[in-house]
Amino acid sequence: MSPHPYKTRTGLGRIVQALRNSASGLRTAWRTESAFRQEGLLTLVMLPLAFRLGHGGVERALLAGTVLLIPVVELLNTAVEYTVDRVSLERHELSKTAKDMGSAAVLLIFVLCGVVWLSILLPRMS
């Protein structure tokens, strides 16, 4: 018996349910979060470029990996925001801090992506 009442599935049933839950999360983020849509479109453009511009597996993995991290971190930021709002819509300094930190994480992943892309591509232009 599962110690958690909502975690009763095992094996293939658990995997199928996890995929359904993930698809639901992606659909919800796409429908409700303009930042996620913008970053998703950016990912659709930059991911093929990562494989085209990268020389070798390591460069391709770095270029593609940093691009894929952007929507991942945005999803986590959105999850933090939803959780904070679920607890209370009242303005509170801790709520603001949690949301600001999530936003900062998104900013930092954009910086990382830019640094990686520039580090790989700029030397080729000189």
Buried (B, 14 or more C-beta within 10 A) or exposed (E): EEEEEEEEEEEEEEEEEEEEEEEEEBEBBEEEBEBBBEBBEBBEEBBEBBEEBBEEEEBBEBBBEBBBBBBEBBBBBBEBBBEBEEEEEEEEEEBEEBBEEBBEBBEEBBEBBEEBBEEBBEEEEE
